[in-house]
Amino acid sequence: MLNQRIKKVNFRLGARNQLKDSGWSILFGVFSGILFIGACVYSGINRGEAGLLVGALGIIAMIADIYGFYLAVKSLKGDDIYFLTALIGVVLNGLMFALYIILMIVGFMV
């Protein structure tokens, strides 16, 4: 009786998996939003004369949006996952990217 092996039972509370890529895509979208707000505040403090720093932050944020969008779309293609975080990543990165594109178009028109 003492030498009997106890069989371990692995319990799985959910059948679906949460991919790390969808979480990273949300973080990239939030990072881009923080950079956007920071760039707007900095430009407002300097009365629109922020210069190259704000432009560089915008380019970095757009690259982060593109990569976050890629990660979210990649995680949507997974099998048996929670689609909510991947969908949030797609929407957040897509909206932030569209916001930066609109801001660039308005900037070129002025």
C-alpha positions in Angstrom: 0.0 0.0 0.0 2.8 2.4 0.7 4.5 1.6 -2.6 1.5 2.4 -4.7 1.9 5.3 -7.0 -0.6 8.1 -6.8 -1.9 9.1 -10.2 -1.8 12.8 -10.8 -4.8 14.3 -12.4 -4.5 17.4 -14.4 -7.5 19.6 -14.3 -8.2 22.0 -17.1 -10.7 24.7 -16.2 -11.2 25.8 -19.8 -10.9 24.2 -23.1 -9.6 27.4 -24.7 -6.1 28.8 -24.6 -5.0 32.4 -24.3 -2.2 33.2 -26.7 0.6 35.5 -25.6 0.6 37.3 -28.9 -2.9 38.8 -28.3 -1.8 40.2 -24.9 1.3 41.7 -26.5 -0.8 43.3 -29.2 -2.9 45.0 -26.6 0.3 46.3 -24.9 1.6 47.6 -28.2 -1.7 49.4 -28.7 -1.7 50.9 -25.2 2.0 51.9 -25.7 1.1 53.7 -28.9 -1.8 55.5 -27.2 0.5 56.7 -24.4 3.0 58.0 -27.0 0.2 59.8 -28.8 -1.1 61.5 -25.7 2.5 62.3 -24.6 3.3 63.8 -28.0 0.0 65.9 -28.0 0.8 67.2 -24.6 4.4 68.0 -25.5 3.3 69.7 -28.7 0.6 71.7 -26.8 3.1 72.9 -24.2 5.5 74.1 -26.9 2.6 75.7 -28.8 2.9 73.5 -31.9 6.7 73.9 -32.2 7.6 70.4 -31.0 9.6 69.5 -34.1 11.5 66.4 -34.8 10.9 64.7 -31.4 7.1 64.5 -31.9 7.6 63.2 -35.4 10.0 60.5 -34.3 7.6 59.5 -31.5 4.8 59.2 -34.1 6.9 57.0 -36.4 7.8 54.7 -33.5 4.2 54.5 -32.4 3.1 53.7 -36.0 5.7 50.9 -36.1 4.4 49.6 -32.8 0.8 49.7 -34.2 1.8 47.7 -37.3 3.5 45.1 -35.2 0.7 44.9 -32.7 -1.8 44.5 -35.5 0.3 41.7 -37.0 0.4 39.9 -33.6 -3.3 40.3 -33.1 -4.2 38.9 -36.6 -1.7 36.1 -36.1 -3.4 35.2 -32.8 -6.8 35.3 -34.5 -5.7 32.4 -36.7 -5.1 30.1 -33.7 -7.3 27.2 -32.9 -9.6 27.1 -29.9 -8.6 30.5 -28.3 -10.4 33.3 -26.6 -11.0 35.8 -29.5 -11.8 38.7 -27.3 -8.3 39.8 -26.5 -7.2 39.2 -30.1 -10.2 41.3 -31.3 -9.4 44.1 -28.8 -5.8 44.1 -30.1 -6.9 44.3 -33.8 -9.4 47.1 -33.0 -7.0 49.1 -30.8 -4.0 48.9 -33.1 -6.2 49.6 -36.1 -7.8 52.7 -34.6 -4.4 54.0 -33.4 -2.9 53.5 -36.8 -5.8 55.2 -38.5 -5.5 58.1 -36.1 -1.8 58.5 -36.9 -2.5 58.4 -40.7 -5.3 61.0 -40.3 -2.9 63.2 -38.2 -0.2 62.9 -40.9 -2.7 63.8 -43.7 -3.9 66.8 -41.8 -0.3 67.8 -41.1 0.6 67.7 -44.8 -2.4 69.8 -45.6 -1.5 72.6 -43.3 
